[in-house]
């Protein structure tokens, strides 16, 4: 609580706003097997922060975001050359992925080589 003549300086106020903006993305479900940004199950795009990927490669749907390069994707994901470029969860083992998915090497978009991501098993 601020009492008396104590006031926030413009620099302190700017710092406080910057900290809040940095922490804001951490408040949602975000990225992971239950994430609404990338990785979580979905029936349609209303279940996700952006898009819902459906079809044989994405049983029970997968929330994702479009991308051209890995840099377009949040941490823990990679840009995969699927559906024009989508961010998918990175993995090391099949157990890192949701039921119905496996950890498989897929072609990256915007970069050479493959990345191990969760996709249909």
TASULCOR-V358340 format. One record per residue. N is the residue number from 1. PSI is psi as a letter, one per 20 degrees, with the letter a starting at -180 (NA if undefined). OMEGA is omega as a letter, one per 40 degrees, with the letter a starting at -180 (NA if undefined). D_LAST is the distance of its C-alpha to the last C-alpha in Angstrom with 1 decimal. Layout:
N;PSI;OMEGA;D_LAST
N;PSI;OMEGA;D_LAST
This chain:
1;p;i;55.1
2;p;a;57.3
3;r;i;61.0
4;c;a;64.3
5;j;a;64.2
6;p;i;60.7
7;q;i;58.6
8;p;i;55.3
9;q;i;56.0
10;h;i;54.1
11;g;i;52.3
12;h;i;51.2
13;g;i;50.1
14;g;i;48.1
15;g;a;46.4
16;g;i;45.6
17;g;i;44.0
18;g;i;41.9
19;g;i;40.6
20;g;i;39.7
21;h;i;37.9
22;h;a;35.8
23;h;a;34.9
24;g;a;34.1
25;h;a;30.5
26;i;a;29.8
27;h;a;30.9
28;a;i;27.8
29;h;i;24.3
30;d;a;23.3
31;p;i;20.2
32;a;a;17.6
33;i;i;15.2
34;j;a;18.1
35;q;i;19.7
36;i;i;21.3
37;g;i;21.5
38;p;i;18.0
39;h;a;14.9
40;r;i;16.1
41;q;i;15.2
42;q;i;17.5
43;h;i;18.9
44;r;a;21.0
45;i;i;22.5
46;i;i;25.1
47;i;a;22.7
48;r;i;22.2
49;h;a;24.7
50;e;a;23.9
51;q;i;21.1
52;o;i;18.3
53;p;i;15.4
54;r;i;14.2
55;a;a;12.7
56;h;i;9.6
57;i;a;8.0
58;m;i;9.3
59;p;a;9.2
60;j;i;12.5
61;q;i;13.4
62;p;i;13.7
63;q;a;17.2
64;r;i;18.0
65;q;i;21.1
66;q;a;22.0
67;r;i;22.9
68;h;a;24.6
69;r;i;24.4
70;h;a;23.0
71;i;i;26.3
72;i;a;25.6
73;q;i;22.7
74;r;i;23.5
75;q;i;23.2
76;j;i;19.9
77;r;i;18.2
78;q;i;18.2
79;o;a;19.0
80;q;a;16.3
81;m;a;17.4
82;p;i;15.5
83;k;i;17.6
84;i;a;20.7
85;o;a;19.7
86;q;i;17.9
87;p;i;17.7
88;q;a;14.3
89;p;i;14.2
90;q;a;14.8
91;r;i;13.5
92;h;a;14.5
93;q;i;12.3
94;h;a;9.0
95;i;i;11.8
96;i;a;12.8
97;r;i;10.1
98;r;i;10.3
99;p;a;9.1
100;i;i;5.9
101;q;i;4.8
102;r;i;4.9
103;o;a;8.1
104;q;i;8.3
105;p;i;11.7
106;q;i;12.5
107;p;i;16.1
108;q;i;18.3
109;p;i;20.8
110;i;i;24.5
111;q;i;24.0
112;q;i;23.4
113;a;a;20.5
114;r;i;16.9
115;q;i;15.6
116;o;a;12.8
117;r;i;11.2
118;o;i;8.7
119;r;a;6.5
120;p;i;3.8
121;NA;NA;0.0
